[in-house]
Amino acid sequence: MKRLAIGIDIGGINTSMGLVDRAGDVYAESGFRTSEYPYFEDYSAYVKKLAASLQELCEAIPSGAQLEGIGIGAPNANFYSGRMEWPVNLWKFRPEEPNPDDKRRIFPLCDDLEAYFPDVAIRMTNDANTAALGEMIYGNARGMRDFIMVTLGTGLGSGFVSNGQMIYGHDGMAGELGHVIVEPDGRACGCGRRGCLETYVSATGIKRTAFELMARDRTPSVLRKVAFDRFDSKMITEAAEQGDALAIEVFDLTARRLARALADAVAITSPEAIILFGGLAQAGDLLLEPTRRYLEEYLLSTYRGKVKVLLSAMDGNSAAVMGAAALIWE
């Protein structure tokens, strides 16, 4: 009997899902806008919409096949509890909320979906962990038992695999490389602290770095012609590809900070490889080459020459869904 799984990727803007088999073949896809359910009180309606979309997807299950489970990748998702705990960009309180106690923003999504699918296994973890699982089954980490997955988007996520197993920690929330402090008293982070890695190494982080450099010195740059609110990381990449000195320096500073944090992580887990995934990773050698160079410089001598830094082999459009489905094959 053909075994199938549904993978769900929940983002701040969109929710995407797909019906897949273990080989990575996609039988059906669907999705809707998460952003249509922005506030705390919208969560219940979101669950109903998600359940209805899943039921429609199940209609594509071919005769003789069986739905093995539903895997979910979501921000701030706890693998052990099946809950999303204080997701920064989802189901926020309205400004006029009389009781904006963030402790209330815990969403038991697995339990809520089990009410609609009582006979189906439902598992959830954070989106960086699902990316790591997808890479381990379908991508450049196939055959590896020890690696670190780093997702570079609006923020920085990470998933740590050691001895062939995802590291969840005692509470299900391990592996937050994005919130390692790299600059004491540095940039304010959405987590409430300052100087976290993701405030520097992310699409939003390099934008801030570019503007800081432009304010600090007079290096000529095409980026000076762009207003802050129209500025994005792709513009920095395009400028660097054209030889813009300031844009190249932005990537150099970004790689230096990333490599410093990665060198510390290597000393803890001794991975075979570090795999970069996400929009910022699409800058390719602009980020990859200096990251490799600085990593070798910062690594403890025991680890030098042993750790590969690679780009993900996963297609950006399907990686999140495939990785979420991989929770069922794990």
Buried (B, 14 or more C-beta within 10 A) or exposed (E): EBEBBBBBBBBBEEBBBBBBBBEBEBBBBBBBEBEEBBEBEBBEEBBEBBBEBBEEBBEBBEEEBEBBBBBBBBBBBBBEBBBBBBBBBBBBBEEEEEEEEEEEBBBBBBEBBBEBBEEBBBBBBBBBBBBBBBBBBBBBBEEBEBBBBBBBBBBBBBBBBBEEEBBBEEEBBBBBBBBBBBEEEBBEBBBEBBBBBBBBBBBBBBBBBBBEBBEEEEBEBEBEEBEEEEBEBEBBBBBBBEEBEBBBBBBBBBBBBBBBBBBBBBEEBBBBBBBBBBBBBBBEEBBBBBBBBBBBEBBEEEBBEEBEBBBBBBEEEBBBBBBBBBBBBB
